Amino acid sequence: MTRPGIYTDVVPHPLGGFVHATLGTDWRTVTVEWVRTTGQRSLVWSHLLPSKCLYFRVGVSPAGEVIVVGQDGREGTSQDGALWILTAGKTESIDGRGFGQYVAVVEWVNTAFVVYATRRHDYLSALVSATGDVGTWVAGPLPQGLTSAGQGWLDVIGGQLIWTDLARLWPSAQDHKLTCPMTRNGVTVGQAPGTRDGLRAYGPDLSSELTTEAVFEARVAYDPVSGRYAVCARMLNFRSFFELCPPWPAIVALPVSVAPFSRPCWLLPFHATRHNKSVVSPGHAEIITDGQDAGVRVSARPVIVDMASEPSADDVLALFVVIGRDDMARAWAVANRRGVPIMAYWDHITDIQVSPVLRPGWDWLSVMLYCDPAETIESFRRRAHGQVSSASGRGFSLVLTVQMFDRNGKELNQEKLSEMQGLWRELAEAYPDVIGLAPFAVIRGDRGQNGVTGYPFLGEWLSAYAAAMTAPARPVKTSPPTEGPEMQIPADVMALIEEFASVYPIPHGDGSEAWVDEALRNGWTKKMQEQVCFRFGPDWGSKARDSGEHTPRTKEAIAWNKNGLHVWDPLIGAGSGRPTLTRDPEYFFVPDQHFIPVDPVDHLNRVVSSGVVRPALPFMAAKSSFDWHIHRDMAWLDRMKEEGPVRTLRLVVHSVYRESGKVTPEEAIRRLRLGLEILQAEGFTAAVTFHADTKERGDTKDDIIARTVQINDVVKDFAGSVVIAARLWNENSHPGEQWFACDPDFLVELDRLVDARIPLAHGAGHGGEDINVIVAGGSWIAHHADRKKTPEENAAIMAAAQVRFGKSVVDDEPIGFEAAAQPDRRVSDLAWARRQAQAAIDAGLGGSTYHCNAGIWADVSMLDDVQREAGRIFSQTVGGIVIPPIVVPPTGEAVTPEQIAAVVRGGFFQDIAKFIGVTGTEDEKRPAVSAWMLARILVINQIYLDVFGRPCDLEGYGSCVTAILEQDLTDDELRVEKQKAYARGDR
């Protein structure tokens, strides 16, 4: 059937039949109808819009609410990326979001529509309610393979935008050369061979010609209520095609001969929610990993989750852990809190791996069974029995992880899967500790970049097994016997212990008795007990390790001496050398042991000071130059001179990484003296960091004491001249540092070894941690700011710390600069450099450091244009040099050379200077570059006026400059290219 119309789309109606939307020939009337399987049509709603609506998609909620999202075709808006959001009671245009030409998908997920609109290099997505209220738009990368747009289609599967390639789904479909295809329930509909030459439906046992007329942009929908299909397509001459189709034999039923198992077994599909919304992969439960949100699953079945997805899950069956990747101590804590077993996964099984990791009688073991397509079923049977046999008999419940692809991502064919039927029951019968199957239903990661496998029979295969297998009862872990009442640790006590652990990291070491005594029994655990005693009174403290009268105190517990001795163990694995904190500590009632009182000490607010009187810290404006003293490249100093008045290098004496890691600590200290001598001659100063990466080197306390003395022997000769400041540690709580880097008493011991003429900080927190008493013990405080916050927010935090501790705080390592911006790590916004420097000045901080990627190595060759210009802006701002802000004129206004100069100080400056052959310093090159830019921009603006009848804006200029640089086009060639781009809709 054909009817007047431009664009068209169809989706199934939740009550049966289809929702069909069309755009009238006036480009403004959008009509939505409910088409029953009898062909009867009912109007849902219709809107006459004030302007054009272009490419659109339709979605329908489970309650039957319909939404249409399409491109706003008004003059000046379609180029800027505007969308129409249409519902029964709403017509709204959203402007200026940079949407592309196509709305890719509108899909109902859980409680709202998910809308995906593609852009040139990525997509935007947002949740839209059934009434048309739009949430926050989020950008994401386009799926791999989208470049072959003629042979695939986009869908939302499991809350992600998925590109499905027709050739991957039906390899033989390539013979039909279908273009613009879409598949639903195994049936693919697309254009027949030739340009817009007819419409064809295709499947394993189906080849149906729907029309021979020229069509394009076909859509197909499947109605599970009636089993029928609907196909619509855009045609020429302002017509659209729509047809109700019969229940085609698309899904080929896989012969299933699975007898019921003799005992209940779990069917546990992997990643069903991630890709298939729990619909395509039947099972009693499902496995969700890699941080996927367990809350988006459609069915109410329980889940097995890894630690990244665990926070989003409610009904957890087991905790999924990858041996060798996950922290088992932390996994035990999570599993214990949840009261569920661990399901451990790896490919190879040995006694060494299994015994210390899993708990017999409780935890599960996943056995991965790969089957290569070229392997015979008999060969695979022998190998599968060998793998399961090696894992059996150890006291663990076994889950057979069934693979649907080989190691290179190639799917097993239908014949091979048919051969494998019965093997799973055979294995379960042969090994009584097998409790379930865990099939991979999709390709993920390296094996196809999240593409759907496209097995049309996979749902049947899993459904057959789900029907043949009864789910067993959930595992129930019995609590260990106790001689006293079972008690939870008071919530406020546990909260205090967690707060204490956030300031004083839990020590890790070799697990020896000597280490346990120093780091835990008389260290972290003792301080934790003292903190609880300070807050909650003298009934809280320690206990004897056993019932002996003179036995030492516990290494991991907190004790409450009230109506008997109640004990909780907040540390798991204290004797292993890698203890972790649990939120649900195990409880013991121990009447045969005695309570040990502790002193009430407020370690969270008590600053430990060395008493050494040191000079005040001058305002310190520095540049991260960690490794400069190792290679002493004069080009780095020359660059700093060009940038502005900043003349202080932030040095790290030795790290196991970068250049300093190629020499010994002793050699690094020798080179430090050589570097300081050069800085003295060149008029530079330094802030020296004594220690970093101590755990990576395996340093002991004695090593650190000796190295502190050696470094001090160097820096004391430059005190008051070159070395204007120093600090003991780079980041005390960094995972690469030894536990005693966070011991205030040890820091004080080191403080007394450093020359009193040098202002000294004890270190800094790691990754935006709060400024706490550990780093506040020196004469000044270094802070590594939270990179998720703005410079002004971080400056306010540091200013508050100055008031609290009465010491200068330096913004020592803020977010770094680099052209390739990285969230929470690197920024490319040049304005950020000015804001960082100005925020430190306005807040009255003790100083600020310019941090960039090249500064870690102090290597000029690694500086890109952003790092160079940001360094100049920072240096001149902290030096009091006024830098006028970049003012971008509104569209159509005249552009001055000064404004162009401001714009090209960023990413294009060095490229343009090189292209036009100018040399000298940046200030010497800037007039020539600005003039060159202005001349080209005037030409580009005239082209816009001639071709489009309007002036260009600055965003357009950037694209044109790139074209000139990369292609060296003449003015006429550029005009032709611009016209082609405009015809494509490409900005």
N, C-alpha and C positions, 0 to 999 in steps of 0.2 A: 504494500500500500504506500502511495506517495501522497504528500500533502504540502501546501505552501509552508515555507519556513527556512530559516538559515541554519542555526546550530541546533543540535538535538542530543539528548542523553537519556539513558534508561537505567533504572535500578529495581530490584525486587521490592514489592510492598510486603510488610511484615505479616499481613493477613492473607496473602496470596495475590497473584497477579503482579502488576508492575506499575511503577511511577514513571511517567514519560513527560519530559520537559522539552519545549520547543521555543525558539526565538522567531518571532514573526518577521515578515519581509520588510517591516519598517525599522528593524534593528532595535526596537524599543519595547515591544510587547513580549513578555515572558509568560508562558502558559504552562501550568502543571496539571496533569490529569492522572487519574487512577484507571488503569486499563485492566479489567478482569480477564481471566483466561477465556471467557466467552467472546471477548472482543468488545464488550460494553465499556464505554468510557464515562467517567464522572469527573467534573471539574473540581480540582482541589483548591487552586487559587490562580489568579492572573493579575499581573501588574503592568501598567503602562509607565515606563520610566521617562524621566526628563531628558535623557541622553542615551546614546547607543550602549548596548551590552554586547560584548564580543564573546570569545571562547569561554564556556562555562561548564561546570559539573554540578550534578544534583546529588543530594544525600537525603536519607530518610531515617528517622529514629524508630526504635521499637514501638513507640506509641503512634507512629504514622505522621509525625511532624516532618514537613519537607523544607529543605533549605536549598537554595541555588546560589552558587558563588561564581562570579564571572568577571571578566576584565571590563572596567569602565572605559568606554570608547569616546568620552568627551574630548574635545580638542585640548591638548596640553596636559591631559591626565593620563592617557594610555601610555605615553612615553615615560611619565614619571612613576608608573606602576600603581594605578588605583584599582580598587576592586569594588564590585557591587556585592552586597550581602542582602539576599532576599529571603524573607519568610512570609508566612501568611499575613502577619501584621506589621511587616517592617520592610522598608527599602532604604538602604544606607550605603553611601559610597565612602570608602576609606582611601584617603589620598596619601601620596608621598612615601610609601613604604618600599619602593624599589622593586615591586613585584614584576615578574616577567610577563611574557605574553600569555602563558597558559596557566590555568588552575589545574594542577595535576590530579588531585584526588580530594574528594569530600567523603569521609567515612565516619560512621558512628562508633565510638569506642567508650564503653562503660556509661558515662553520664553526659557526654557532649560529642559534638562533631569535631573531628580533626581535619583541618583544612591545610593542604599543601599547595603552595604556589611556587613554580620554578622560576629561578632567575638565570642569568647567563652562566654563572659559575657555581651557584649553590641554590638552595631553596629556603623559603620561609614557611614555618608552620605555626599554627595557633589552635587553641580550643575555642569553639564557637558553640554557644548554648542553642537549644532548640528554638529560642526566641530571637536569636541573632546577635546576642551579646558576645563581643570578641575579647578574648584574653590577650596575653602578651605574645607577640610574634618572636619566634626564635629561629635563627639561621642554622643551617646544617649542610654538610657536603652532599652533592648529588651522588646517587648510587653509581658504582662502577658499571660501565657498559652503556650508559645513557647516550653516548655518542652515536650508537647505531640505532637512531630513533625510528628508522623505518622497519625494524624487525623485532619490536618488543613493546612493552607497555609498563606503566607505573601503577602500583597499588600500595595501599597501606596494609601491611601484614604484621600483626603483633605490635602495633604502635610505631612501626618504622616504615619509611618510604623505600619500597623495593622495586627494582627494575628487573623484569623477567624477559629473558631473551627467547624469542620463538624457536630459534635453532636449538637451544638447550632443552626446551620442553619436548619438541617433536623433531628430531634430526631429519627425518624424511620430509618434513614440511617445507624444507628448503627447496625441494623440487617444485613446489607450488608457487614459490616466490611471493608469498603473501606479504603485503606491506600494511602498515598501521594496524597490526593485529591486536586482539584482546582475547583472553581465554577465561571462561567461567565453567567450572565443573568439568574440565577436560575438553571442552569444545572451543576451538579457536575460530574466530571470525575475522576476516580481513579482506583487503582488496585482492582480486585475482590478478594474474600476470598482466603486465601492461600498465600504462599510466591511467589510474582511475578507471580501470576496465572491469566493472562488475564486482560482485560481492559473493564470497564463498565461505561456507562453514566446513571445518575440517576437524577430524578426530581419528582415533585409532581404527575405527570401523565406520568412518563417516566421511563422505565428500559430497557436499550439497551446494548447488549453485542457487543463490537466493535471488539475484538479479544480474542481468547483463548490462544494465545501464551504468554510466560512469558515476562512481561514488568515491567518497573519501571520509576519513575520520569515523570509522565504524565503531559501535559500542554493542556489547552483548551482555545480557543479564540472565541469571538462572533463578527460577522460583522453586525452592525446595518443597513448597506445599503441593504444587501440581506437577512438578518435574518438567515443566515446560521452559522454553527459552524465549526471549524477546531480543530482536536485533534492530538497531536504528543506525542511520548514517546520514551524513550531509551529502547532498547532490548538487548538481549544477542548476542554473536557472531558478534559484531561490526556491528549491524544493527539498524536502527531507523524506527519508525512507524509514518505514517502520513495519515490522512484521512479527506476529506471534508464530513461534515455531514449535514443532512437536517435541516430545521427550526423546531427544536423540540418544542413541546408545553410546554416550561418550565415555562413561566409566566402565571399563572392562573388568568384570568381577574376577578376581584372582582365585583360582581353585584353592580352597582352604580345606585341609584335612587334619585339623588340630583337635585331637581328643582332649576332653577336660583333664586338667592335671589331677593327680591323685591327692594333692594337698593344695591349700590356697597359696597363690603367688601374686606378687605385685607386677603390674605393667606400668612402667615409669618412663614415658617419652621425654627425651631431652629437648629443651628449648621450644616447647610447644607454644608458650605464651610469646616468646620473643618473635616468632615468625608467623604463627598460625592462630593466635588468640584462643588456644585450647580447643579449637573446633576440628581441625584436620587430623589431630593426633589423639585418638581416644586413649583412655587409660584410667587407672584407679587414682593416680597422683601424677605430678609432673616435676621435672627438674629444671630449675631456673638459676642461671649463673651470670657472672660478669656484670653485676650491678643492675640487671634488668629489673623493672618494677613488678614485683609479684602481685601488686594490686590491680593490674590491668587484665588479669586472666578472666575469662568469661565464666567458666564453670566454677563450682564451689569446692572442687576436689582439693585435697591437701597438696603441699609442695615440698620438694627437697631443694634447699637453697644453699649457695655458698655464702661466705661471710660478707661479700659485697652486696648481695641481694637480701640478706637476712633481715635488715632493719625494715624492709617494706612488706615482710610476710607475716601473716597472722597464724594460719594453720600449718605448722611446720611438722613434717614427718621425720626428716633427718637433715643433718648438716653436711653439705657436700664439700669435701676437702681434697685438694690436689697435693699429693705427697711431693715434697721438694719445692713447692711454691708457697704454701700457706704456713703460717706460724701455728704449730700444733698446740702450743700452750694456750694461745688465744682461742683456738678452735675448741679445745676442751672447755674453756671457760664459757664460751657461747653455748656449746652443746649442753653443758651442765645447767646453765641458767634456763635453757629451754626444756630440759628434761628429755632430750632426744639423742639417738645415737649419731655417731659420725659415719658418713659413707665416704670412704677413702678411695681415690682413683689414681691409678698409674698403670703403665703398660706392662711392666715386668715385676715379678714378685720374688723376693728372697727373704730368708729368715731375718737377715740383718735389717731390712727395711720394715718388716711387719712388726716384729716383736716389741720394739720400744715405742711404737707409734699408736697401735690400736689396742683396745681393751677386749680380750676374749669374753664371750658371753654377752656382749652388748653391741659393739660396733659392727658396721657392715664393710665389706670389701668389694669394690667394683672390678670386675675382670673384663678387660677390653678384648673383644674378639673381632679382628679384622679378617675380611675375606676378599682376596684379590679376584677380580673378574676372570683372570686366566686360570685360577686355581680350581681343581676339581673338587666336588663336594666330598669325596672320600678323603682327599688330602686335608681339607679343612676340618672334617670330622675328627681325624686323628690329632690334628694340632689343637683343636678346641678342647678335646678330652685331656690332652696333656696340660694345657693352661689351667683348666678348672681343677684338675687333679692336684696340681702343685699348690693351689690356694685352699683346697678343701682340707678339713680335719684340723684346722687351727683354732677353732672356737669362734670364728667370725661367720656372720651371715653373708652369703655371696649373692651379688647382683651381676647378671651377665649383661655386659654392655654390647648391644648388637649394632654393628656398623652398617650403614646404608651406602657407603662409598668406599673406594679404596684410598690408599694414602695420598694419591695425587688428586683426589677430589672427583674422580670419575665414578659415576653412579653404577651400582650393580644393576644388571638388566632384570626384567621381569622373570625370565627363565631361571636365572640364578637364585632369585629370592624364592621361587617356587621349590627349587631343589633343597633349599635350607629349611623348609617347613618340616616340622617333626623333630629336627635336631635339637631345638630348644627344649621340647618336652623330654627328649631322650637324656639330655644333660641334667635336667631337673630331677628325673627319676633316678639317675645314676648317682647323684650327689645330693643327699638330703639337706645339706646346708645351703643349697640354692633357694633363695626366697623370691626372686623376681627377674624380669627382663627390663633393660633400659635401652630402647632403640633410639638411635639418632634419626630424627625425622627430617632434618634439613642439613644442608651444607653450611658451614659457618667458618669465620676466620679466614685462614689461608686457603681453605678449600672452597672458594667461590664468592668470597666477600658478601656473605649473608644472603645469597640468592636462594630462592626456593628450589628444591630439587625438581619439583614438577612431576612426581610420580602420580599418574591419575589413579593408580590402584593402591597407593599407600594407605589411604583411609580405610579401604576394605581390609587390607592386610592387618592393620592394627586393630580394627574393630573385631575381626575374627578372634584374635588373641585375647582381647578384652572380654569377649563373650565366653571364651574357654577357660578363663582364669578368674577365680574368686579371690578378692583381696583378703589377705590375712588380717588378724587383729593387730592393732597398733602395738609397737613395743612399749612395755611398761618397765621402767627401771625401779627396782626396790631400793629404798634408802638404806644406808649402812646402819646397823643397830647402834643405839645410844643408851647410856645408862641414866640419862636425865631427860627432861622435856625437850622436844625439838623446838628450837627457837631461831627466828630470823634476827640477824644483826640489826639494831635500830637504824632506821633510814638516815637520821641526821649524823650518826657515827660513820656510816658508810660514805655519806656525802663528804664528810671531812677527810676521810682517808683518800678519796678520789681527788679532792682539792690538793691535798698534800702531795700526791703522786704527780699532779700536773706541774708542781713547782720543783719537786725533787724526783727526777726520773729514777725508776727502779734500776738498780745496778745489774749489769751482766758481767760475767767473768768465767773463770775456768771451773767453777763448781767445787773446788777443793775446800777442805775444812778450814784452812787458813783464810781463804777468800770469804767463805761464809761468815767466819768470825768478824773479819774486818768490815766487809761491805754490808752485811745484813744484821747479824746479831748485835754488834756494837756500832752499827752504822745506820742504814736506812730504817730498819725495823725499830730500833731503839728510838730514833727521832720521831717516827710515826706514833709510837706508844706515848712519848712525851707530849706530842701535840694533842692527842686525844685526852690525855690526863689534864692538860692545861684547859681544854674547852669543857670537859664534862666531869672533872673531879677526880679525887684520889682513888675511887673504886676501880678506875680503869688503869691498866698497866700491862705488865708482862707476866710470864709464868715460867716455872722450871721446865726444862726440856723433858724430864721424866720424873719419877717419884723419889729420886735420891735427894738427900738433904743439901748437898753442895753441887748439884748439877747446874750447868750454865743455863742462861735464859733461852727462850725459844727464838728461832731465826725467822719465823714467818707469821706469828699469831698476835692477836690482840685479845687480852683477857679482861673479864669483868667479874669482880669479886663481890657478888651480891647473892646471898642465900645459896652459897655454893660457888664453885669456880666454873664459869661459862667461857668458852673459848671459840673464837672464829679464826679461820685461816684465809685472810684476804689475798695471800700470795699463792699462786699455783706453780709448782716446779721449783721451789726455792733451792733445793739441793742440786738442780741440774745445771746451775750457772746462768740460766736464762728465765728467771721467774717473771710471771705476768700477774696483773691484778684482775681479780674476778669481782663482779658486782654482787654475786650471790655466794659469799664464802661458806665453806663447809663448817658445820657446828659440831662441837664436842662438849659433853658434860664430864669433867675430869675431877672427881672427888679425891683421887689418890695423888694429885700433884698440888704444889703450893704456889700461891700468888706472890709475885715480886713487884713491889711498888717502884714507880719511876718518878723522876722530877717533872713538875709541870713546866714546860718550856714552849713558848710561842715561836716555833721555827718559821711560821709563815710571815711574821712581821718583825722578827729579830734580825737586824743587820749586824754581821760579824765584821769588825774592822781591825786592821793591823796596828793602828795607832801611829803609823808613819806619817809625818807631816810633809805634804808635797805642795809644790806651787800650784796656783790656780791654772786651769786650762784656758788658753786664749781661744777666741772663736776659730774653730778648725774647719777650713774649707779644703777638702782633699779629693783625690781621684783614685779609685781602686786601681792598683798597679801591682798586683800580688807578686808576680814573678820577676819584677824589673831587676832586682839586685842579682838575680841568677845570670841573666844575659847582659844587663847594663847597656841596652841599645839606646844610643843618644837620640835616635829619631823620635823616641817616645817623649823625651824632654823637649825636643824642638816643637813637637805637636802641642804640648801643654803651653809652651810660650805663645804659639799662634792663637790658641783658644782664648787666653785672657790671663788674669792675675793669679789664678789658683796655682800654687807651687808646692803643694804637699802631696806626697805619694803615700798611699796606704799599702804597706808591705806585709806579706805573710812569710815568715822566715823559712818554713819548710812544710810542704804538703806531699802526700804520696801521689798526688795527681799533678798534672801539668808539668812544666819544665823542672820545677824544684824536686819533683819525684824522681828525676833521673840522676840525682846526686844524693849523697848521704846527708843526714842532718848536720854533721860536722863540716862538710864541704859547704853547705848552704850558709852556715854561720860565718865561715871564712869569707864567702862572697858578699855577705851582708856588710862586712867592714869595707870591702872595696867599693861597694855601691854607695855607702854613706860618705865615703871620701869624695866620690864624684859629685854627689848631690851638694856637698859643702862647697866644692869649687864652682859649681854652676848656680849657686844661690837658691837651691831647693831645700825643702825640709821633708821629714818623714814621720809617719805614725806606724810603729812597728808592732805587729802581732806575734807573740812568742810561740804559741802552740796551736796545732791543728792536726786532725786525723790521728789522734793518739791511739785509739782502739785499732785502727787499720795497721799501725806499726807494731802494736802489741806492747806499748810503753807501760812501764811500771811507775809507781810513785818515785822511786829512786832515779829512774831515767829522766823524769820531768824535772826533778830537783837539780840534777847535774846539768841538764840542758839550759835551765833557767839561769844558772850561774854562768855558763858559757856565753849565752846571749847578752847577759848583763855586762860581762867583761868587754863586749864590743860597744853596746849602746852608751855605756857610762862615759866613754871618751867623746861622745857627741851630745851629751846632755846639755840642754839649755841653748843649743845652737841648731844642729840638724834634727835631732830627735826631739820633737816637741811634745810627743805623747806616745804611750805604749799601752798594750793590754795583754793580759796573760793568755786568754783563749779567744779563738775566733767565735765559735758558738758552743757554749758549755754543754748544752743539752742535745746537741746533734747526735744522731745514732752512731756516727763514726768516732765519737769521743769516749774515753774511759769514764767510768762512773765517778771517779774522784774529781772530775772537772766540775761537778756540781756539789762538791763538799766544801762548804764555806770555811771550815777550819783548815783544810789543806790549801785553799786559795790564800788565806791569811799567811800561812807559812811561806808560800811562794812570794807574796807581796813584800815580805821583809827581806827578800834576797835581791830586790831591784833597787837601783840607785834612787835615793830620795829626791833628787833634783828633777825626776821625770814624772809628770802626771800619769797615773796608772789606773786603768780600768781592769776589772776582774774578768770581763768577757762580755758576751751578749747572748740573748735567747736565740732560739732557732725558729725561723719561719713565722715571724709575727707573734711570738709568745709574749705574754704580759711581762712588763719590767718588774722583776721580783727581787727578793733579798739575796739571791745567789749572785746576781750580777751587780748588785748595788754596794758591794763592800769596798770598792776602790775609791779613788779620789774623784773620778768622773765615771759616767755610765755610757756604754755603747749600746745602741738599740738597732736591731734588724727589724724594720717595720713590716707590718702586715701588708702584703702586696695586693690584697683585695680592697684596701681602703685608699682614699684619695690622699695626696700630700697634706692637705689641710686637716683631714681627720687624724692622720698619724702625728702631725705636729701637735695637735691638741692633747693626744695621749702622752707624748713626751714632755710637754709643758706641765701636765699634771704630775708626772713622775718627778720632775725637778722640784716641785713644791713638796711632794711627799718625802723625798729622800734628802733634799737640801743640797743636791749636786747637779752639775751640768750634765745634760743628756745630749749626745750627738746622734743625729740621723745617719747611722754608720753604713748601712747597706740596704738602701731602698730598692725598689724594682729597677732592673737594669734596662738599658736602651739597646735596641737593635732594629734594623729595618724589618726583619721577619718577626713581627710581634707574636708573643706566646702568652696566653692567658695566665695571669698570676706569676709570670716569670720575666717577660720582656715586654717593653712598650715601645711604640714607634711614634707616638704623639709628641712632637717637639714642644708643645706648650707645657707638657708635663715637667720638662727640665726647668723652665722658669718658675712654675708653681712650687716645685720641690724646694728650690733655693729660697724663694720668697717666703714660703711658709716657715722655714727654719728661722729666717730673720725676724718675721713678724711675731713668732711665738717666743722669741728670745732664747732659742736653744743654744747649746754649746757648740754647734757646728753642723755641717752636712757634707756628705760624700757623694760625688758623682760616680755612679756605678754603671758600667756598660760591659757588653760581652767581651770585647777585646781587652778590657782592663784586667780580666782574670789572668791573661797571659802577658799583659803589657806589650802587645804586639801591634805595631802600626798597620801592618798588612791586613789585619782582621777588621780594621775600622771601615764601616760602610758610611754612606752619606748621613744617615740618621745619627749614628754615634758621633760623627765629627761635629755636626751642627748642634746636637744636643749638648755636647761638651762645651762648645763655644757659648751657648746661651747660659748654661749653668755657671760657667766660670765668670762671665761678665756680670751676671746677676748678683752673685755673692760678692763680687768685687765692687758693686755699687755703680756699674755702668748701665745707663738707662737704655733698654732695648725697646723700641716702639713695637706695640703688638701688631700682629698680622691682621689687617682689616680687609675682608673680602667684600667687594662692592656687590650690590644687588644685581640681578640679571639685567643686562642691557645697558648699564652705566659704563662710562668711559673707564678704562683701566690705565692707571698711571705706571710709569716705569718703576717707581718705588714699591708699588704693590706687587708688581711682577717680581721684583728682586726679592721681596719678602717670601713670596710663594716658592721660588726656586732655590731658596736656601736649604730646602729639604731634599727630597729624593732625587731630583733631576740635576742638581747643581754640578756635581763632578762629571757626570756623563756629558752634559752640554759643553762644559769647559774643555773636555778632552776632544769632543767632536769638532769644535770650532778652532781648536789648536791654540788656546791661550794658556799662558803659564804664569807662575808667580804665586804669591800668597792668595788666600781666599778673598781678602779685601781688594787685592790688585785685580783679581779675575772677575769680581762681581759686576763692575760696570759693563764689561764686554758681554757677559752672559745675559745681563738684564736687557741690554739693547738688542741682542740677538733674539731673545724671547719676545720682546715687544714687537719686533718687525714681523715675526711669524704669526703672532696672535692677531695683529691687524689684518694680515692676509686671511687667516682662518675666519675672522669675524666678517670680513667682506664676502667670503664664500657662503657663510650662513645667510647673510642678507640676500645674496643673489639667488641661492637655491631654495631657501625655506621662507624668505620674507621676514626673518626675525634675527636678532643678534644671538651670538653664542654665549653660553655661561662659562664660568671658570672650570666646571667639571668637564665640559666638552673640550676645553683647551688642553687639559692634561692628556686626553686620548689622542688629540691631534699631534701634540709634541712627541708622544711615543711613536706615532706613525712616522713622523719625519725622521726621528732618530734611527728607527729600525729599518726603514725602507728608503730613506733619502729621496722622497717623492718631489717632483716639481709641483708648482702650483696647480697646473692643469690636471696632473695625475691625482693630486690630492682631492681636487673637486670631484673627479670621477669616482674615486674610492668613497668619498663621503656620500655621494648620491646612491651608490650601491648599498652602503651600510644603512642609509635611511630607508631604502626599499625593503631591506631585510627586517627592519624594526630594531636594528642593533645600534645602541647609542654610540 
